[in-house]
Amino acid sequence: MGLDGCRNPYRYLMRTRAPRRFWILGVIPLCLAAWPKTALGQEKQEKQAKPARWAEAGAGSVFIEGGWGVQVDAEDEESPADASQSSLAYAFGLGVRAGYTFPFKLYLGARAAHHFGRDGWEVYYAGQGNFISDGINTIGDEGGVITRSQQTTQFGTEVGFDFVVGPVVIRPYLADGVLVHMDEECFPGSCESFNSNELFFGIGASVFGIIGPMLIGLDSTFIAPLDDSSLNAGLFSLIVGFQLPQ
């Protein structure tokens, strides 16, 4: 019979030789069964013809990032040799981000990253009594070399807004959280570690493209510790992630 018979049952009734009772009991249930499938097929085709925009019904996302952090102001370091190192506490870093974009495009998320900083660079202290540990001049009267290492870990939250331009999302955001600094100084005979925590405020932006479920783009964040302005930094990262299933 086909769908034409369902759409025009009277015309089909006039053409068929089957008894009316058979038509009523057999044809009508077939029409009722076929009609929802046809409607669903048309709806599916419409969805395929018009792809959904980013986060129309909300969207979760997870990113892995790898990048470089550059210390903005290193002039407060202890020697000219330190000041020449522009990324002491940051340098190469790896991190992860996860969050949710609401249908009205507000984004809320969390971030964590570890920056490997500088490991094992040497600083020379000349002259008498330049380095004192536990009341003892460890290096000696002739001066000497101290080996230093610095690393930084960040934990924070983000709030932003997603601007959708075709398959590209532009997300400016504000961030805050805690920086954990791990410093170590090694001099002849022993090493000392100095760990410190401080709050930070950040402002940044992510730009990423949507390739199916994959998200690929770039991110830049300016980090400003609240206690030590000499540790301000710019973080520049490549971000790769995916949308979480609805």
Rosetta silent file (secondary structure, phi, psi, omega in degrees, C-alpha in Angstrom):
SEQUENCE: MGLDGCRNPYRYLMRTRAPRRFWILGVIPLCLAAWPKTALGQEKQEKQAKPARWAEAGAGSVFIEGGWGVQVDAEDEESPADASQSSLAYAFGLGVRAGYTFPFKLYLGARAAHHFGRDGWEVYYAGQGNFISDGINTIGDEGGVITRSQQTTQFGTEVGFDFVVGPVVIRPYLADGVLVHMDEECFPGSCESFNSNELFFGIGASVFGIIGPMLIGLDSTFIAPLDDSSLNAGLFSLIVGFQLPQ
SCORE:     score description
SCORE:     0.000 S_00000001
   1 L     0.000  -47.042 -179.724    0.000    0.000    0.000 S_00000001
   2 H    80.293 -178.941 -178.465    2.762    2.445    0.955 S_00000001
   3 H   -74.590  -22.996  177.668    2.409    5.795    2.618 S_00000001
   4 H   -61.244  -37.060  178.339    0.155    7.101   -0.171 S_00000001
   5 H   -66.184  -35.012  177.725   -2.508    4.701    1.055 S_00000001
   6 H   -70.398  -35.119 -178.194   -2.111    6.020    4.608 S_00000001
   7 H   -76.443  -31.965 -178.211   -2.345    9.608    3.401 S_00000001
   8 L  -127.409   69.261 -174.705   -5.376    8.928    1.181 S_00000001
   9 H   -62.646  -32.624 -177.941   -7.227    5.957    2.746 S_00000001
  10 H   -66.701  -43.136  178.626  -10.481    6.649    0.901 S_00000001
  11 H   -61.888  -40.448  179.481   -8.789    6.474   -2.518 S_00000001
  12 H   -67.130  -37.280  179.870   -7.106    3.210   -1.513 S_00000001
  13 H   -62.380  -36.937 -179.932  -10.403    1.820   -0.228 S_00000001
  14 H   -69.088  -32.113 -175.990  -12.009    2.486   -3.601 S_00000001
  15 H   -85.285  -29.293 -173.862   -9.188    0.680   -5.455 S_00000001
  16 L   -79.263  147.759  176.555   -8.766   -2.363   -3.179 S_00000001
  17 L   -96.520   -1.588 -178.084  -10.901   -5.484   -3.542 S_00000001
  18 L   -70.304  150.692  177.747  -10.309   -6.560    0.055 S_00000001
  19 L   -60.112  150.093 -178.658  -13.303   -6.578    2.395 S_00000001
  20 H   -61.155  -36.523 -179.426  -13.839   -3.419    4.351 S_00000001
  21 H   -61.585  -42.404  177.924  -13.455   -5.269    7.640 S_00000001
  22 H   -62.767  -40.168 -179.934   -9.964   -6.462    6.625 S_00000001
  23 H   -62.251  -42.004 -178.248   -9.052   -2.928    5.617 S_00000001
  24 H   -67.804  -43.980 -174.882  -10.164   -1.540    8.960 S_00000001
  25 H   -80.298  -26.954 -174.196   -8.495   -4.209   11.066 S_00000001
  26 H  -105.336  -43.019 -172.699   -5.297   -4.632    9.056 S_00000001
  27 H   -76.256  -42.865 -176.919   -4.474   -1.459    7.142 S_00000001
  28 H   -60.588  -45.931  176.626   -5.051    1.130    9.849 S_00000001
  29 H   -60.544  -35.311  177.478   -2.597   -0.477   12.355 S_00000001
  30 H   -64.467  -40.475  178.035    0.013   -0.652    9.596 S_00000001
  31 H   -63.744  -44.148 -179.937   -0.427    3.041    8.888 S_00000001
  32 H   -63.436  -34.511  179.700   -0.167    3.914   12.560 S_00000001
  33 H   -73.187  -35.810 -176.215    3.047    1.883   12.851 S_00000001
  34 H   -79.079  -30.399 -173.446    4.648    3.422    9.761 S_00000001
  35 H   -63.109  -46.920  178.834    3.769    7.049   10.487 S_00000001
  36 H   -60.116  -37.609 -179.565    6.014    7.612   13.601 S_00000001
  37 H   -64.213  -39.534  178.869    8.985    6.071   11.784 S_00000001
  38 H   -64.469  -42.567  179.650    8.460    8.431    8.867 S_00000001
  39 H   -63.929  -41.834  179.078    8.253   11.442   11.195 S_00000001
  40 H   -65.579  -38.493  178.639   11.414   10.393   13.035 S_00000001
  41 H   -63.538  -41.853  177.762   13.255    9.912    9.742 S_00000001
  42 H   -64.558  -40.787  178.473   12.317   13.419    8.584 S_00000001
  43 H   -63.480  -40.375  179.183   13.399   14.892   11.929 S_00000001
  44 H   -64.188  -41.700  178.099   16.743   13.064   11.719 S_00000001
  45 H   -63.464  -38.668  178.103   17.336   14.389    8.201 S_00000001
  46 H   -63.979  -39.627  178.532   16.588   17.936    9.356 S_00000001
  47 H   -66.202  -39.165  179.400   19.120   17.607   12.190 S_00000001
  48 H   -68.326  -34.215 -179.878   21.770   16.302    9.818 S_00000001
  49 H   -73.626  -26.021 -178.608   21.127   19.151    7.399 S_00000001
  50 L  -125.417   92.719 -178.531   21.441   21.754   10.185 S_00000001
  51 L   -64.423  144.791 -178.595   24.301   20.939   12.612 S_00000001
  52 L   -69.622  141.113  174.997   23.839   22.145   16.184 S_00000001
  53 L   -74.716  163.154 -176.968   25.784   25.207   17.308 S_00000001
  54 L   -57.808  124.521  171.432   28.214   24.944   20.205 S_00000001
  55 L    60.998   33.489  175.556   26.450   24.310   23.536 S_00000001
  56 L   -60.025  -35.423  177.323   22.904   24.939   22.325 S_00000001
  57 L  -112.729   21.061 -174.634   21.783   22.476   24.998 S_00000001
  58 L    88.892  150.253 -178.718   24.889   22.921   27.178 S_00000001
  59 E  -154.822  131.542  172.020   28.247   21.197   26.683 S_00000001
  60 E   -94.397  153.822 -178.506   30.960   19.791   28.924 S_00000001
  61 E  -148.694  150.241  175.516   34.588   19.807   27.800 S_00000001
  62 E  -131.765  133.212  179.652   37.990   18.499   28.899 S_00000001
  63 E  -124.110  142.817  165.986   41.325   19.879   27.645 S_00000001
  64 E  -106.349  134.330 -177.421   44.918   18.713   27.911 S_00000001
  65 E  -128.276  147.434  173.334   47.408   21.566   27.554 S_00000001
  66 E  -139.251  132.047 -175.714   51.118   21.892   26.998 S_00000001
  67 E  -166.659 -161.523 -174.876   52.916   25.220   26.836 S_00000001
  68 E  -132.368  136.789  176.213   55.462   27.682   28.114 S_00000001
  69 E  -113.115  129.729 -178.645   55.319   30.199   30.941 S_00000001
  70 E  -112.843  121.381  178.165   57.461   33.342   30.848 S_00000001
  71 E   -69.081  124.702 -172.830   58.127   35.224   34.072 S_00000001
  72 L   -72.524  -42.732 -175.128   57.275   38.856   33.383 S_00000001
  73 L  -129.646  104.582  177.805   59.502   40.549   35.969 S_00000001
  74 L  -108.690   16.615 -175.510   62.663   38.801   37.120 S_00000001
  75 L   -73.035  -15.579 -179.198   64.485   41.979   38.174 S_00000001
  76 L   -89.813   10.258  179.351   63.977   41.241   41.870 S_00000001
  77 L   -70.344  170.412 -168.490   66.142   38.114   41.794 S_00000001
  78 L   -77.817  -14.485 -179.418   69.202   37.876   43.989 S_00000001
  79 L  -153.913  161.902  176.624   71.830   38.444   41.318 S_00000001
  80 H   -57.627  -31.219  178.438   72.238   39.613   37.703 S_00000001
  81 H   -63.941  -38.311  177.243   72.684   35.949   36.748 S_00000001
  82 H   -68.770  -42.028 -175.871   69.208   35.188   38.121 S_00000001
  83 H   -63.151  -26.310 -179.661   67.638   38.222   36.459 S_00000001
  84 L   -74.222  -15.027  176.962   68.806   37.012   33.045 S_00000001
  85 L   -89.376  110.533 -171.597   66.649   33.891   33.435 S_00000001
  86 L   -88.598   -2.486 -177.756   63.188   35.043   32.285 S_00000001
  87 L  -139.891   49.042 -173.537   61.224   31.899   33.172 S_00000001
  88 L   -59.236  -50.818 -171.187   62.678   30.669   36.455 S_00000001
  89 L   -94.864   -3.534 -173.600   59.521   29.409   38.140 S_00000001
  90 L  -121.529  -83.976 -179.312   57.428   28.494   35.079 S_00000001
  91 E    56.064 -142.862 -175.508   58.998   27.458   31.713 S_00000001
  92 E   -67.705  139.798  179.959   57.530   24.253   30.173 S_00000001
  93 E  -146.629  155.927  175.495   54.300   23.009   31.723 S_00000001
  94 E  -126.215  143.184 -178.705   51.574   20.394   31.367 S_00000001
  95 E  -156.518  178.537  178.853   48.026   20.753   32.592 S_00000001
  96 E  -141.277  146.292  176.126   44.373   19.785   32.367 S_00000001
  97 E  -134.038  148.281  176.430   41.138   21.777   32.303 S_00000001
  98 E  -148.950  142.504 -179.801   37.522   20.702   32.605 S_00000001
  99 E  -170.054 -172.849 -176.481   34.310   22.663   32.640 S_00000001
 100 E  -139.166  133.393  174.595   30.777   23.187   31.411 S_00000001
 101 E  -103.883  121.382  179.973   29.263   25.742   29.031 S_00000001
 102 L   -76.513  162.097  179.889   25.597   26.525   29.741 S_00000001
 103 L   -56.248  -27.287  177.952   23.098   27.110   26.881 S_00000001
 104 L   -88.910   16.041  168.686   23.385   30.864   27.540 S_00000001
 105 L    75.914    8.382  172.434   27.167   30.481   26.870 S_00000001
 106 E   -75.769  132.823 -179.367   28.451   31.064   30.422 S_00000001
 107 E  -112.081  133.259  173.596   31.455   28.804   31.103 S_00000001
 108 E  -126.397  131.304 -176.726   32.490   27.496   34.540 S_00000001
 109 E  -155.901  179.449  178.682   35.567   25.319   34.925 S_00000001
 110 E  -131.099  155.528 -177.621   38.628   24.228   36.874 S_00000001
 111 E  -141.570  148.869  174.774   42.324   24.122   35.951 S_00000001
 112 E  -151.019  138.574 -179.210   45.506   22.466   37.208 S_00000001
 113 E  -155.886  152.983  175.507   49.018   22.558   35.758 S_00000001
 114 E  -123.346  128.411  178.213   52.631   21.900   36.712 S_00000001
 115 E  -108.088  126.786 -172.964   55.484   24.015   35.375 S_00000001
 116 E   -79.315   -9.633  172.607   58.913   22.417   35.503 S_00000001
 117 E    56.896 -144.938  178.470   60.715   25.756   35.773 S_00000001
 118 E  -111.184  134.991 -175.725   64.510   25.815   35.871 S_00000001
 119 E  -125.050  119.039  170.399   66.449   22.889   37.223 S_00000001
 120 E    76.102   30.985  173.396   70.078   22.949   38.291 S_00000001
 121 E   -86.918  154.097 -171.306   71.340   26.331   37.100 S_00000001
 122 E  -106.735  139.714  176.357   74.362   27.728   38.929 S_00000001
 123 E  -124.193  127.432 -178.683   74.777   31.030   40.684 S_00000001
 124 E   -96.230  129.415  175.517   78.239   32.195   41.817 S_00000001
 125 E  -111.621  113.186 -179.618   78.580   34.065   45.094 S_00000001
 126 L   -96.848  152.783  175.030   81.910   35.815   45.416 S_00000001
 127 L    94.745  174.440 -173.172   83.414   37.211   48.597 S_00000001
 128 L   -83.294  133.014  169.921   83.265   36.424   52.263 S_00000001
 129 L    68.970   32.503 -179.156   80.045   35.385   53.995 S_00000001
 130 L   -80.804  -19.544  179.165   77.660   35.606   51.044 S_00000001
 131 L  -135.006  118.302 -177.584   75.678   32.525   51.995 S_00000001
 132 E  -116.656  127.043  175.768   74.833   31.691   55.599 S_00000001
 133 E  -127.148  123.312 -178.820   72.992   28.495   56.612 S_00000001
 134 L    53.949   38.240  177.545   72.173   27.797   60.269 S_00000001
 135 L    77.772    4.250 -177.034   74.609   30.502   61.293 S_00000001
 136 E  -117.269  133.696  175.125   77.504   28.895   59.383 S_00000001
 137 E   -73.166   98.110 -172.018   79.187   30.296   56.292 S_00000001
 138 L   -70.133  -39.633 -175.372   78.662   27.180   54.130 S_00000001
 139 L   -75.555  -38.000 -179.898   80.545   28.323   51.033 S_00000001
 140 L   109.590  174.983 -174.684   83.560   29.728   52.819 S_00000001
 141 L   -69.214  -19.833 -175.539   85.603   32.874   52.686 S_00000001
 142 L   -92.579    2.420 -176.008   86.483   32.440   49.008 S_00000001
 143 L    80.569 -171.353 -179.427   82.872   32.351   47.754 S_00000001
 144 E   169.609 -166.400 -174.588   81.505   29.530   45.607 S_00000001
 145 E  -114.902  133.784  174.128   78.689   28.157   43.470 S_00000001
 146 E  -113.281  131.852  177.136   75.085   27.484   44.514 S_00000001
 147 E   -98.291  126.758 -174.884   72.861   25.281   42.322 S_00000001
 148 E  -119.623  151.830  174.735   69.216   26.359   42.276 S_00000001
 149 E  -140.215  143.825  176.957   65.958   24.812   41.056 S_00000001
 150 E  -140.108  138.588  174.485   62.426   26.234   40.873 S_00000001
 151 E  -141.136  157.436 -179.148   59.071   24.708   39.940 S_00000001
 152 E  -139.973  136.903  173.928   55.482   25.896   40.196 S_00000001
 153 E  -120.168  138.685  179.913   52.118   24.122   40.365 S_00000001
 154 E  -122.409  140.930  173.775   48.798   25.927   39.941 S_00000001
 155 E  -130.444  129.178 -177.673   45.276   24.979   40.989 S_00000001
 156 E  -161.736 -179.002  177.039   42.391   27.252   40.110 S_00000001
 157 E  -123.173  161.544 -179.284   38.917   27.951   38.777 S_00000001
 158 E  -136.042  146.986  170.152   37.713   29.802   35.688 S_00000001
 159 E  -136.929  127.051 -176.316   34.614   31.739   34.664 S_00000001
 160 E  -147.138 -172.806  179.087   34.210   32.860   31.071 S_00000001
 161 E  -137.552  134.105 -176.821   31.869   33.438   28.169 S_00000001
 162 L   -96.418  118.946  171.318   31.841   31.556   24.857 S_00000001
 163 E   -99.321  123.637 -175.670   31.499   33.549   21.625 S_00000001
 164 E  -101.841  122.216  177.438   30.679   31.196   18.738 S_00000001
 165 E  -123.838   90.495 -175.832   31.893   32.140   15.246 S_00000001
 166 L    63.074 -126.197  179.090   30.964   29.258   12.952 S_00000001
 167 L   -87.655   13.026 -176.969   33.083   26.235   13.996 S_00000001
 168 E  -116.236  138.731  176.710   35.310   28.419   16.223 S_00000001
 169 E  -115.601  128.673  175.943   34.766   29.301   19.901 S_00000001
 170 E  -110.641  119.738 -173.399   36.408   32.376   21.469 S_00000001
 171 E  -123.876   94.142  167.553   36.397   32.210   25.265 S_00000001
 172 E   -75.543  146.709 -176.735   37.677   35.157   27.359 S_00000001
 173 E  -153.778  162.452  170.502   37.796   34.266   31.049 S_00000001
 174 E  -111.902  146.162 -178.524   38.893   35.237   34.543 S_00000001
 175 E  -135.115  154.198  171.280   40.788   32.790   36.758 S_00000001
 176 E  -151.453  166.332 -178.729   41.869   32.536   40.373 S_00000001
 177 E   162.193 -151.758 -175.088   43.459   29.933   42.580 S_00000001
 178 E  -125.897  135.261  171.113   46.639   28.915   44.387 S_00000001
 179 E  -103.465  133.379  176.906   50.260   28.788   43.188 S_00000001
 180 E  -113.132  110.405 -179.161   52.599   26.327   44.919 S_00000001
 181 E   -97.060  133.621  178.588   56.271   27.323   44.486 S_00000001
 182 E  -122.681  106.591 -179.503   58.987   24.731   45.120 S_00000001
 183 E  -111.040  145.386  177.237   62.523   26.182   45.385 S_00000001
 184 E  -141.134  136.473  176.356   65.714   24.307   46.171 S_00000001
 185 E  -124.612  125.323  179.425   69.271   25.552   46.760 S_00000001
 186 E  -116.647  125.590  178.022   72.219   23.170   46.822 S_00000001
 187 E  -125.536  169.217 -176.054   75.628   24.273   48.054 S_00000001
 188 L   -51.514  115.335  173.727   78.708   22.199   48.884 S_00000001
 189 L   106.107  -24.947 -176.957   77.652   19.537   51.353 S_00000001
 190 E  -165.922  170.290  177.488   73.842   19.936   51.553 S_00000001
 191 E  -130.410  152.916  176.415   70.614   21.240   49.998 S_00000001
 192 E  -129.876  139.496  178.708   67.746   23.320   51.361 S_00000001
 193 E  -111.149  142.829  179.850   64.155   23.439   50.125 S_00000001
 194 E  -133.344  107.835  178.881   61.829   26.419   50.371 S_00000001
 195 E  -107.923  142.155  179.835   58.148   25.867   49.522 S_00000001
 196 E  -146.759  149.627  177.818   55.531   28.611   49.524 S_00000001
 197 E  -119.912  143.875  175.107   51.867   29.014   48.585 S_00000001
 198 E  -154.346  151.392  178.287   50.121   32.141   47.406 S_00000001
 199 E   -75.777  152.215  176.405   46.846   33.151   45.812 S_00000001
 200 E  -136.169  158.684  172.840   46.769   34.360   42.226 S_00000001
 201 E  -122.940  140.641 -178.527   44.449   36.215   39.892 S_00000001
 202 E  -138.586  154.550  174.187   44.460   35.632   36.142 S_00000001
 203 E  -135.756  136.219 -175.515   42.908   36.912   32.952 S_00000001
 204 E  -161.793 -172.521  179.188   43.075   35.038   29.662 S_00000001
 205 E  -154.903  142.507  173.253   41.420   33.743   26.527 S_00000001
 206 E  -116.039  141.879  173.864   41.063   30.432   24.698 S_00000001
 207 E  -130.132  119.326 -177.986   40.398   30.069   20.977 S_00000001
 208 E  -142.725  150.933  177.883   39.555   26.586   19.701 S_00000001
 209 E   -99.641  152.968  179.990   37.955   24.945   16.704 S_00000001
 210 E  -103.697  114.118  178.001   35.287   22.225   16.789 S_00000001
 211 E  -120.481   88.559 -172.751   36.158   19.181   14.668 S_00000001
 212 L    63.273 -127.898  176.956   33.412   16.675   15.419 S_00000001
 213 L   -82.146   -9.817 -176.482   33.864   15.752   19.098 S_00000001
 214 E   -85.388  148.289  177.322   37.456   17.079   19.085 S_00000001
 215 E  -128.278  123.642 -176.759   38.468   20.575   20.257 S_00000001
 216 E  -135.010  131.978 -179.870   41.841   22.021   19.177 S_00000001
 217 E  -174.323 -157.589 -176.987   43.193   25.513   19.802 S_00000001
 218 E  -128.628  155.038  178.695   45.406   27.952   21.702 S_00000001
 219 E  -141.162  145.113  175.843   45.265   29.567   25.134 S_00000001
 220 E  -138.824  132.369 -179.078   46.979   32.540   26.762 S_00000001
 221 E  -135.582  135.570  170.542   46.761   33.548   30.438 S_00000001
 222 E   -99.000  121.403 -177.792   48.337   36.349   32.448 S_00000001
 223 E  -104.053  128.378  178.925   49.023   35.166   36.017 S_00000001
 224 E  -126.237   99.712  174.015   49.424   37.728   38.828 S_00000001
 225 E   -61.955  141.815 -175.571   50.322   36.332   42.292 S_00000001
 226 L   -77.524  -21.739 -175.762   48.810   38.514   45.013 S_00000001
 227 L  -101.158  -26.562 -171.934   51.875   38.460   47.304 S_00000001
 228 L  -137.931   97.984 -176.935   54.875   38.613   44.960 S_00000001
 229 H   -68.002  -17.119  178.876   54.632   40.708   41.789 S_00000001
 230 H   -69.523  -12.879  179.967   58.064   39.490   40.667 S_00000001
 231 H  -102.150   14.479  171.299   56.398   36.144   39.850 S_00000001
 232 L   -57.344  144.698 -176.015   53.880   37.592   37.378 S_00000001
 233 E  -151.072  153.210  169.764   53.867   35.435   34.257 S_00000001
 234 E  -106.327  128.058 -178.513   52.401   34.961   30.824 S_00000001
 235 E  -112.499  127.686 -177.149   51.373   31.376   30.014 S_00000001
 236 E  -125.312  123.161 -170.081   50.999   30.297   26.372 S_00000001
 237 E  -136.800  150.698  164.884   49.591   26.838   25.608 S_00000001
 238 E   -93.455  129.668 -176.858   48.396   24.494   22.897 S_00000001
 239 E  -119.500  135.225  178.579   45.116   22.908   24.023 S_00000001
 240 E  -133.795  127.445 -177.522   43.588   19.671   22.726 S_00000001
 241 E  -152.900 -163.695 -179.350   40.337   18.275   24.117 S_00000001
 242 E  -153.903  156.424  176.224   36.948   16.769   23.463 S_00000001
 243 E   -80.021  139.840  174.486   33.284   17.364   24.208 S_00000001
 244 L   -78.463  142.544 -179.966   31.728   15.278   26.928 S_00000001
 245 L   -64.377  145.452 -179.497   28.668   13.235   25.817 S_00000001
 246 L   -71.375    0.000    0.000   25.313   14.740   26.723 S_00000001
